[in-house]
């Protein structure tokens, strides 16, 4: 899916609060981060927009009337399988995140996050990678610490290099940044990621991050 000719991604904002949509549209436009091609107040309106709009990226609220973010995500990805979606959330339930990751959401960011972090999230997801808000990661870790016991995992199955890569993934570095940090090629980073996904039975990088946090494999 191609972005606009000026290099900025075309975005649809889906949120039931008008003032939030308007404020976000204004900021994204003013800072020249993205082109907001349309807005929707719920999932149903959003799905109707997809009949004639082809965005590069969707900023999706979770808790909306008529059709929530989870159902809208599922329907949208059935229509456009390669559509990139970042979920806006105030939630703390880890099972909820797993469901959204399984559906194909590429990023998660708290509504309380600042514009700098949102810009990084958009850039990261548009590069084909996953993004978790730093604040959200801290909330997830805190929640896991209270409610979850680590599952048994044989760390011997992960090489030292794989654990290094996993640690850097979990602190938000992309493939190029990990490659620079470890003095290896981006292609090698991708290979390590593939091995990590296979060994942990995770579907994608977002799932891998949650898995690593839940099982206390990395420290953040």
N, C-alpha and C positions, 0 to 999 in steps of 0.2 A: 504494500500500500504506500503510495507516494505522498510525501508531504508537500506543502505549498512551495512554489518556485522560489520564495525568499528564504527557504530553509527552515521556516518555523512550522511546527506541527499544527494541523487543523484539529480543533478540540470541540467536543460537546460536553457541557457541564450538566449533570443530572443531580438535582437537589430540590427538596420541597420548600426551601426557604428562599424567597425572592431576593431579599436583601443580601444573602450570602452569595447567590448566583451573580447578582449585579456587581457586588464588591469584587468578587474573584475575576469576573470578566474585565472590569476596569483595570485591575492590577496586572493581569496577564497581558493586556493590550498595552498599557502604559510602559511596562518594563520590557516590551517586545519579546516576551517569552513564547507566546503562542498566538494563533489566530482562533478566536472563539467563533465558530461557525454557527452555533445554535445552542439553545438551552432547553431543558425539560424539567418539569416540576415533579415527575414521578416516572417509574419504569415504563408504564404504559405509553406515556407521551414519547418517551425516548425510543421505544421500539417502533412507533409510528414514524418517527423522524428517519430511522434507518432505511425506510422505503425509498427515500430520495436524497439522503445525505450519506456521505462516505467519509467519516472522520478518520484521522490517524490514531487518535487517542481519546478516551473517555474518562472524565473525572466523575466517579460514581458514588453518590451517597448510599448508605446502607439502609437506614431506617426511613422509609417513605410510604405514604398511603397508596392504595390501589394496586401497586406492584412494587415490592421492595427491591433493593439493590441485588440481592442474591438471585431472585427470579429473573430480573432484567438482564443480569450478566449471563445467565444460562441461555436465555432466548437470543441475546445479541450475538453470542459466540456460535450459536447454531446457524445464524444468518451470515455472519462474517467471522470465520474461524481464526483469522489472523489479527483481529481487532485487539488493540492494546487497551487495557483497563487498569486504572488506579483507583482503589477504593478509599473514599473518605470515611473515617470511622471515629467513634468515641467508645467503641466496645473493648472489652478485656477478656472475652471468652475465647480461649485458644482453640476450642473445637470449631468455633465459628470461622476462624481464619483458615483452618484446614479445609473446610468445605469450600470457601472462596478460592483457595489455591487449587483445589481439585477441579473447580469449574474453569480456571484459567486466568484468574486475576494476576497481573504482573507486579502490582505495587500496592502498598498500604501506607497511608499517611494520616496522622491525627489532624482533626480540624483545627486544633490549637497550634499546629506547626506554622512556622514563618514562611515567607515567600522564598527565601534562599533555599530552604529545604525542599519546598514544592518544585522549584526550578530544577534542583538536582534530581528529584524523583522523576520529573518529566524527561530530562535528558537521559537518565539511566535506562528508563523503560523504552524510550525511543531507540536506544542502542541495542535493544533486544535482551536486556538483562532485567533482573528483579530488584525491587527496592522496598526496604522497610524503614519507616521513620525511626530515627534514633530514640526518640521519646517513647515510641510504641514498643520498641525492643526492650527498653527498661521495664515498661509495664508488663510485658509478656514474661520476662524473667521473674519479676516479683510475683506474678500470678502463678507461674509454675512452681516457684518455691513454696507457696502456700498450699497448693492443691495437688501437686503431682510428685510421685516418687519416680526417680529415673528408671527407665526400662533397662534391662540388661543388654549391653552391647559389647561385643568382643572388639576392643580397640586394636587388638593385634591385627585385625583385618584392614585397618587403616594405616597406611605408611606415615612416616614422620612428615614427609612432604605434603601428603594429602591433608593431614591435620593442620599444617601451616596454611595451606590454601583455604581450608574450611574456616579457620580463625579469621582470615582476612575477608572472606566472603561475608562473614557475620558482622564485621564492623563496617560494612558498606562499600568496600572497594570493588571496582569493576575489573574486568579481565586485564585491561592494559595496566591499571594501577597495581594489580597483584603481580603481573609480570615484571614490572619495574622494581617492585619491592623485593622480589625473590630472585631477580636477575635471571629470569627464564623468559621464553617467548610466550606471547598470548596463545599460540596454538597449543603449547604444553599446558597452560592453565586450563584451556578447554578440555584437554584430555584428562587432567586430574578431576575436573568437575564431573565429567562423564563417569569416571570410576567411582566417585563419591556418590553420585545418584544411584548407580547400580548397587553398590555395597549397602547403602542405607534404604534402598527400595523407595526412594522419593521420586516424585514425578518431575519436579522442577526445582530451581534454586530457592524459591520462597519456601517450599516444603522442606528443603535441606536445612535452611536457617532455623525453622521451627524445631526440626528434629534435633539439631545440634544443641539448641537451648534446652529443650525438654530433657534431653539425656545428659546435660551438663558436660558435653564434650569440649566446649570452648568456654572461655571466660571473657565477658564483655564489661 
